[in-house]
């Protein structure tokens, strides 16, 4: 009697375990599947249109023909401006929040709340704000600079939140150790805390880049619609996402090149991911292990 | 670190030099997303013929084009409709024509709808295709977003108020309308005839309905017999002079008819 009960219990536990395993595998497969489906769809529809000339030529006939050379350049310039503005500001704010003031202080709570609200603001609102503030009020017009700075505003909250979490995850013993060794706060930050938080900071950077690269609504009214090769940051330049949106929603017969452009966008994101990850590993090794 | 410093320095240099750099002559156009792709192509040809001139085109909708032309933010606004009474202080110049037609999914057996039936469908009085001679099935009404000139022309023609329209889907741009109807056998929408003709010719499962017995075709928009058509206009605050006049004259000339047709619009008669 006892034996059979035990056997039954074991059987149920076995079943439960396997059901659980099955469910976890299915969930993981679905996530991977969604990505592969998307990538496959883009490959099927877009890969045949890819060529070297597509990457370097200027768009023709409203983007139906020609390439996306000028658009890739504009996209990268907008991204560079956005990151150059967002990373120092964001890192400084995250350091302030974790190292210099208490998160429960009134000022800390105020910043935290502002960031949460900003993170939830729809991108079109950032676009209109950027248009009014950067393009009109500051007189930057429709330009890569306006677009990049608008994106920086958008990417900041998510960057700060992730960077803050990364810095908080560094154990307090390290701070105490640095202080005991007579390191100044600045030196401790530069040589210990920031390198230790490098993986989280990279993640923060990548989230920011991802949000920036995917952005359409914030850019239509700031960096604009011009598809010429930009000759300066004050030129209007069409971002890849705006180009894809226009080709698929506004240009009859633009679908094929929209797919090809989307494929390039994904590949660009993957390349940036790869570079950022290897940089963060290098930073981690150089600072902590040899210093 | 040295490399990053160098990068930052070079980007700053680029930014500073760029602030002092300006093209010899620059025209800024903003407005209708329908006209924007055509304006880009017109601008490129104009730039080629007039070295040193730059034509920057921004999109955003007809209402924006009108307000930017008035505020001076743009040298020329783009509006894919005639000016309204309260906008008559501005000058408008037609560069092409475009027809607006009602589209259904290709598998929908309904061949024609009277004006009254279209009105009843859009105001929610008719909600099933059975009531207009189709198969049993719910009608999905696709409407354009507020501020789009296609919406204004459509409601003006059928004497509807946008607040009376009971839409299931609200869309922005033209292609979005075509894709929405192509993906939903029960949908009804209204879009630019030129692009709809091109899409259905290329296998997209949509069809254009005739209006008042006149087939919705580019040909009938050209000869003026199709009842629902609109001008594509360039709008300026003052009587055009200098470069603005030169550009507007160019866009209305015979030499750009091929560009107009390439965007599936109807060139002006010459």
Interface residues (C-beta under 8 A of the other chain):
Chain A: X61 X62 X63 X80 X81 X84 X136 X142 X145 X220 X221 X224 X225 X226 X227 X228 X231 X232 X233 X234 X235 X236 X246 X248 X249 X250 X251 X252 X253 X254
Chain B: X8 X11 X14 X15 X17 X18 X19 X21 X22 X28 X33 X34 X36 X37 X38 X40 X41 X54 X56 X57 X58 X59 X60 X73 X172 X173 X174 X175 X176 X178 X179 X194 X195 X198 X199 X202 X262 X263 X264
